Amino acid sequence: MDDKNARNAPSTFVRPSPSGVRRTFLKQAGAAAIMSLVHPLVRAAAWSAGSDAPEKKEVKVGFIPLTDCASVVIASVMKFDEKFGIKIIPTKEASWAGVRDKLVNGEIDAAHVLYGLIYGLQMGAGGAKKDMAILMNLNHNGQAITLSRKLYDKGVKDGASLKALMDKEKGEYTFAQTFPTGTHAMWLYYWLASHGINPFKDVKTITVPPPQMVANMRVGNMDGYCVGEPWNNRAIVDKIGFTANTTQDIWKDHPEKTLGCTAEFVQKNPNTARAMTAAILEASKWIDASLSNRQKTADIIADRAYVNTDKDVIVARMLGRYDNGIGKTWDDKDYMKFYNDGYVNFPYLSDGMWFMTQHRRWGLLKSDPDYLAVAKQVNRIDIYKDAAAATQTPVPKDVMRSAKMIDGVVWDGRDPKRYAGDFKIKMA
């Protein structure tokens, strides 16, 4: 897929045909052939009974207080989960390390979780090695690089002026991300490197949980950070930081959070995994259906039980209304999306492969894995397609996609080993 097609990828989607969906756990006794003739909505209604019944009726889904936890919360609050015979129990977690540990030890069944965290566990980077699964992608876009007002006062407005200041004024510059193998770390590192700054040699990087970013910048613990909303806009409202770039500037329609769990959970609970995916797909579709739905979503997730901040801080960027905090305002067509006619949610193999290339680039992986084979193992397209059929969600014709990054480099998944090794700024 060329870059032009990637930018218009939703048009390549096709409505899933129920007759084309084969559930691996219904292959025996011709059950799949029978079920394939039944309308998906009828099948969804039948999921609460018989051989399709979820193995677990209640599922604990961990989340971090971020705007992009919305689809998990809405699936529970708006009772989309009940349609599929389950009850989603959102559990608020303090850090991504806590999410990792609770996933691995079974305290939670699944999580709203960083894409790269799941792959880090799969590869034994950023935690003990554990076979993992990605059931769906939860959102595209909507994170940002926030820099301190202290840097702005010294003339910094973007990556280029940051590099100029660092060349002029030597010293220790500190930047924060939220988890070593996670998305925010990869966006931060990629952004710095695209401006000639080595994130491991030229600056100090630290790990800070998302809700603690603003407080740490307020007391001067860092010069910049990458995190999800609303903690970038919160820094602007509190007048302690500004947006240097959004992550959609780095990669338009980038993958972000996933619905992740252990491979063991899927093996033991395939029907539950499918039902949970379908419920969150329905919630994702509802959020993106209208601006009023997005406003209602912001109302819900602003509550203390979820993100715990002012609704106004959440809703502006959720509607694509951006203010960078230093004089620029714009309507961003590439704001955070949760569904986008299904384009958001499909677990593209190339997305998973990209995170492994960056883990390799920065020395988190010591050798090149079989990128495609690992992605096929982790990204559970089989489970996703079943859920897509039940929710009338379009699916793509191709399991790979391409994109042009902020530095002009095109990623298409064709030669991941070469891609990972070709960057000028990387760990040796």
N, C-alpha and C positions, 0 to 999 in steps of 0.2 A: 504494500500500500504506500503510495507516495505521500508527500507531506500535504499536498492539496486535498487528497482524499481523507487524510487523517483529520484535517480541520473540519471536514464535513461528514465525519464518520456516522452520525445518526442516520443519514440517508442510506447507508449500506445495510441497515438492519432489516430483518424480515420477521413477520409474525410467526411464532413457533407453531408448527403443526402438531396437534396432539398425536397423530399417527406416527410422527417421527421420533417421539420421545420414548426411550426404553429405560426403565428403571432397573438397575442391575439387581436390586433385591427383589424384583418381581419377575425374573426371567423363568422361574420354574413353572411348570404346569400350564404354560401358555398364558399366564396372567398378564404379561406385558402386552401381548397381542390383543387381549380383550380390552384392557384399560385404555389402550391407544385409540380406541374408537369412541371413547366417552368424552364429552365436552369438558374442557379443563375446569370450568366453574363447578360442574357437577362432581368432578373428581376432588376438587378442593373441599367441597362440603362433606365428602365421604372420608376425608382423611382422619376424622376423629374416631373411626371405628374399623373393625376388621383387621385385615393384614396391613392396612395403611396406618393404623393407629400409632400416634407418637409413643415411643417407649417411655419417655418422661413427659409428664403433663405440665410440670413447672420447670422452667429453665432460668438459671441465674446468668444474666449477661452483664459483665462488668463494663464500666465506662469511666472516662475521665471528664471533668467539667469543661467541655469545649462545645462550641456551636455544632460541630459535626457529630455529636452524639445524638442529634435530634431524631433520626429515624428509629433508633432503638427505643428511645423514650416514647415517641409517638405511637409506635407499634403496641406498646403496653397501655399508655394512657387512653388512646382512642380505640383500644380493644380490637385491633386488627389481628392480634394473636388468637383470639377466641375462635375466629372463623376457621382456623387450622388445628383446633383441638389442643392448644397449649396456652400456658400463661407465662409471659416473659416477665421476670423480676429484675428490673434494672438495679445494679448495685454500684454505688458511687465509690470510686477508688482514689487513693491519694497520689499515686505516681504510676508511671509505666512499669517500673520495676515491680511494684506491687501487683499490677495486672499480670505481668509475666509469671510471677511466682504462683499466683492463685490459679492461673490457667494450667500450669504444669502439675500442681498438686491436687487439682480437682475441686478447689473451693468454689470456683465458678465454672460454668459449663462452656461459656463462650464470652467474647468481649468485642466491644468497639475498640479497635486496637490498631496501632501503627503497622503499616504494610511491612516495613523493614524489620520490625520486631519479630514478626512471625518467621520471616526468612532467616533472621539471625539465630533463632532457636533451632530451626531446621538444620542449619549448618554448624551449630555449636559455637556461634559468635554471639556475645552479649548474654550468655547464660548457658546452662547445661544443655547438651544436644537432646532434642526431643522432636519426634515426627509431628508435624503440624499440618493444619488445613486452613485454607482460605475459602469460605463459602460464597462470598460476594464482596464487591467493593461498595463502600458506603457513601463516598462523596468524591467529587473532583474539585480542585481549586480551593481558594479561601483561606490560605495561610499567608504569612508575610514575614519579611525581614524588618525588624524594628531597631532603630539606632537611637542613641541617647541624645537629649537636648544639648548635653555637653559637647558632643561631636558636632552638632549643628552650629553651635556657637563658635566653633573653630573652622567653619566653612564647609563642613561635610553635608552633602545633600543626597549622595548616591554612592555606588560602588567605586566609580572612578575617582571621585573627590576623597573618598576614604583612603584609597591607595595612595593618592598624592600626599595626604596628611601623614600617613604612616611612613612614607619615604622621607618626609621633611622632619617629622618629630618622632625620633626613635623612642621606644618605650614598650611597656607591656599593655597590650590591648586584649580585652577579655570578651569572649562571645559565648552565649549559652544556647544549648539545644536541649531537647527533652529526653532523649534516650540514645545511647551510642550507635545503635544500628537502625534507628527509626527514620521516619520521613523528614522530620525537622532537621535532624543532623545532616542528612543527605542534601536537603535544599540549601542549608547554610553553607556546607562545604562547597557545593557546586557553585553557588553565588560568589563566594569569596574567590575561588579558583578562577572563575570567569573574568575576574578583575585583577588577576595576577597575584593574589594573596594565598599563600599556602596555609590551609587551616590547621596544620600540625606543626609548622615551623615558624610562621610569622606572627601567629596569635596564640593566645591561650584559650582553650575551649573547656567549658564546664557543663555539667548536666544539672538542670533545674526542672522540677515538675511544673507543668503549664500554669496552674493557678498562682504559683509563687514568682512568676517572671516579673510582674509589675513591681511587686514589693522589693525584689532584689535590685532592679534597676533604680528604684527610688533612692535606695541607700548607697548606690554607686558600686555595686558588686560586678557590674558588667557594662560594656560599651554598646553591646547589641545582642539581639537574640532572634531566633526563629521559633515561632510557635503558631498554633491555630488560634482562630478567633474564639472568644472576643478579646483575648489578652493583648492583641496588637492595638485594636481600637481603644481599649481601656487605657493604654499608655498615652494615647493622644488626648483623650478626654481629661486625663489627670495631668496633662501638660509635662510629662517627663520623657516622652519619646516621639518619634515620627516614623512613618513608613518609607523605607528606602526603595523597596520593591515588593510586589506581591509575588506569591509563588506561581501564580498563573503567568507572570512575566518570565519565570524561569522555564516553565513547561506548561503550555496551554492544555487544559483538561488533564492535568496529572492525576494519577491515583493518589489516594491519601489514606483514610482509615478503611479498615476491612472488618468484616464479621469473621473473626478468627477463633479457632478452637484447636484442640489436639486431634491428631489423626485417630487416636483411640476413641475419642468421643463419637466421631462419625461412624467408626466401625461398629460400635455398640449401639448407636442410636441414629441410624440412617433416616428413619421416618421423622424423628424429632429435628434433625438437622435440616431436612427439607422443609418442614413446617415452619421452623424459625426463619429460614431464608425467605420463604413466601410471605410471611407476616411482615417482615421488614421491607421487602419489596413493595408491598401494598402501602406501607407507611411512607416510603420514599416517593412513590407515585403521588400520594395525597399531598405531601409537602410541596412538590413542584407544580401542582395543578393550578395554583393561583397565588397572587400576591397576598390575598387575605389569608390563605392557608399558611403562608410563611409568617405573616404577622401573628397569627394565632400560635404557631409553633414557637416563635420567640417569646410570647407570653408564657407558654408552658415551661420551656426550658430555663427561663430566667429565674424560676423558683429556687428557693434555698436547697431543695432536695436534689437539684440538678446542677446548673451552672453557677447559680448564686451570684448574679450581678444584675445591674439595671437592664431592663428590656431594651431601652434606647441604645445601649452600647452594643447589644446583640443585633438588633433588627436592621440598622443602617447597612452594614456590609452584607447581611443576609439578603437584602433587596438590591445589592449591587451599587449602593450609594457610598462612594469612597471620598474620604478627606485624608490627605497624607499628613496633616498636622503642621505643615510648613507652607500653606498657601495654595495647594493644588486640590481641586475637587473634580470628580468625574463620575459618570455612570459606567460601570464596568460590566460589559456583556458576558465576561468570563468569571462572574462571581461564583460562589459556592453552589454547586448543584448536587442534588440527591438522587435524581432519576434521569431526566433529560431523554425521555423515550427509551429508557433502558441502557443507553450508552454508558452511563455512569457505573452501572452495577456489574456488568459482565467481567469476570475475573480473567482478563487477558493474560496469556502466558508471557507475552513480551513485557508486561508490567512487572511481573515477578522476577523475570530475568534481569531487568534493569537494576533492581536493587542489589542483586548479587554482583553485577558489574561494578557498582559503586563500593560495595563492601570489599571487593577485590582491589579496586583502585586505591582505597585508603588503608590497605593492609589488614583489614578485619578478617579477610580470607587469605590464607597463605599460598593457595594455589587455585587454579581455575577449575571449578566444578563442571559437571555436565549440565550446563545451564538449562537446556531445554528439558532434559529428563527430570531435573529437580522441580522445575515449574509445573510439569505435568503431574507430578506426585502431590504437590502442595495445593495448587489451584483446582478445586473440585468442580470442574465444569459439568460433570454428570449431575451432581446435586443441584447446581444452579439451573441447569436446563429444565429439570423437573419443576422447580419452583417458578421459573419463568413461564412455563406452559400453563401452570395453574393460575397465574396472575395476569395472563395475556400480555406478558412483557416481551417486546421484540428481542431477538438475539442476533448477533452479528454473523456474517458469513465466514469470517476469518478469526482465528484465535490470536492473531498477532495484529499490532497496529504500529504506526510510526509517528514521530513528532520531531520538530526542530527545536532544539534547546536554546537558551539565552545566548550561548556562545556560538550559535550557528551550526553546531554539530547535530547531525540527524541520527536518531536512534530508531532502528527498525527490527532489532532482534536477530538479524541474519548472521552476524559474526560477533557474538558477544565477547569472545576471548580477545579478538583484535580490538574491539571497541574499548574494552577495559584497559588495554595496554597502551593505547594510542594517546592518552591524555598527557600533555606536557607537564602539568602539575599533578603529582601523585606521590604515593609512598613507594619508595624503591623496593 
